[in-house]
Amino acid sequence: MAKRKGLPEDALDGLIGGGATRRKPTKKAPKEEPEHKSRFTTHIRKDVAEKARDVAYWERASLSAVVTEALEEYIAKREKKRGEPYPAREGQLKTGRPVS
């Protein structure tokens, strides 16, 4: 195999402290959610997701803040129409694809 031309392997040792050893990358611990927040995964229409991203961009807000505000307004509107707050759930929501 022909030797490639270029800088010798130790050419940059003077700049980085000669004989420096490379550190292995450390694995980051999983990010924990603050106690007052909850991860919320759902599927929504692509056009709605894009509009939410546009709002977040132009308002210089996080997508989480935009979605939280929208949900708060929606829930307040529904509870006002209903005349009272919704009670706490009595069980878990059904997951998966709806059966028709």
C-alpha positions as CSV (number, residue, x, y, z in Angstrom):
1,M,0.0,0.0,0.0
2,A,1.4,3.4,-1.0
3,K,2.0,5.9,1.8
4,R,-0.2,9.0,1.4
5,K,1.5,12.4,1.2
6,G,0.5,15.0,3.7
7,L,1.3,16.0,7.3
8,P,3.0,13.5,9.5
9,E,0.8,12.0,12.3
10,D,2.5,14.1,15.0
11,A,2.4,17.4,13.0
12,L,-0.2,19.0,15.3
13,D,1.2,17.8,18.6
14,G,2.6,21.3,19.3
15,L,-0.8,22.8,19.0
16,I,-2.7,20.3,21.0
17,G,-0.2,19.5,23.7
18,G,1.9,16.7,22.1
19,G,0.9,13.1,22.7
20,A,-2.6,14.1,23.6
21,T,-4.9,11.1,24.0
22,R,-8.4,11.2,22.6
23,R,-11.2,10.8,25.1
24,K,-13.9,8.4,24.4
25,P,-17.3,10.1,24.1
26,T,-19.4,9.7,27.2
27,K,-23.0,8.6,27.1
28,K,-25.4,11.2,28.3
29,A,-27.9,10.2,30.8
30,P,-31.5,10.3,29.5
31,K,-33.0,13.8,30.0
32,E,-35.5,13.8,32.8
33,E,-38.7,15.8,32.4
34,P,-39.3,18.5,35.1
35,E,-42.0,17.4,37.6
36,H,-44.5,20.0,36.3
37,K,-44.2,18.8,32.7
38,S,-45.3,15.6,31.0
39,R,-44.3,14.0,27.7
40,F,-47.3,13.9,25.4
41,T,-47.1,12.0,22.1
42,T,-50.0,12.1,19.6
43,H,-50.6,12.0,15.9
44,I,-52.1,15.1,14.3
45,R,-52.6,16.2,10.7
46,K,-49.4,17.3,8.9
47,D,-50.9,20.7,7.9
48,V,-51.8,21.4,11.6
49,A,-48.3,20.4,12.8
50,E,-46.7,22.7,10.2
51,K,-48.9,25.6,11.2
52,A,-48.0,25.1,14.8
53,R,-44.3,25.1,13.9
54,D,-44.8,28.3,11.9
55,V,-46.5,30.0,14.9
56,A,-43.6,28.8,17.2
57,Y,-41.0,30.2,14.8
58,W,-42.6,33.6,14.2
59,E,-43.6,34.1,17.9
60,R,-40.1,32.9,19.0
61,A,-41.7,30.4,21.3
62,S,-41.2,26.7,21.7
63,L,-43.5,24.2,20.0
64,S,-44.4,23.0,23.5
65,A,-45.5,26.4,24.6
66,V,-47.7,26.8,21.5
67,V,-49.3,23.4,21.9
68,T,-49.8,24.0,25.6
69,E,-51.5,27.3,25.1
70,A,-53.7,25.9,22.3
71,L,-54.8,23.0,24.5
72,E,-55.5,25.3,27.5
73,E,-57.7,27.5,25.3
74,Y,-59.5,24.5,23.8
75,I,-60.2,22.9,27.2
76,A,-61.4,26.2,28.7
77,K,-63.8,26.7,25.7
78,R,-65.1,23.1,26.1
79,E,-65.6,23.5,29.8
80,K,-67.4,26.8,29.4
81,K,-69.7,25.3,26.8
82,R,-70.3,22.3,29.2
83,G,-70.9,24.6,32.1
84,E,-68.5,22.9,34.4
85,P,-65.0,21.4,34.5
86,Y,-64.5,17.8,33.3
87,P,-64.0,15.4,36.2
88,A,-60.8,13.3,36.5
89,R,-60.8,10.1,34.4
90,E,-62.0,6.9,36.0
91,G,-59.7,4.8,33.9
92,Q,-57.1,4.8,31.2
93,L,-57.7,6.0,27.7
94,K,-58.0,3.4,24.9
95,T,-54.8,3.2,22.9
96,G,-54.2,2.1,19.4
97,R,-56.1,2.4,16.2
98,P,-59.9,2.7,16.6
99,V,-61.9,-0.3,15.5
100,S,-64.7,0.6,13.1
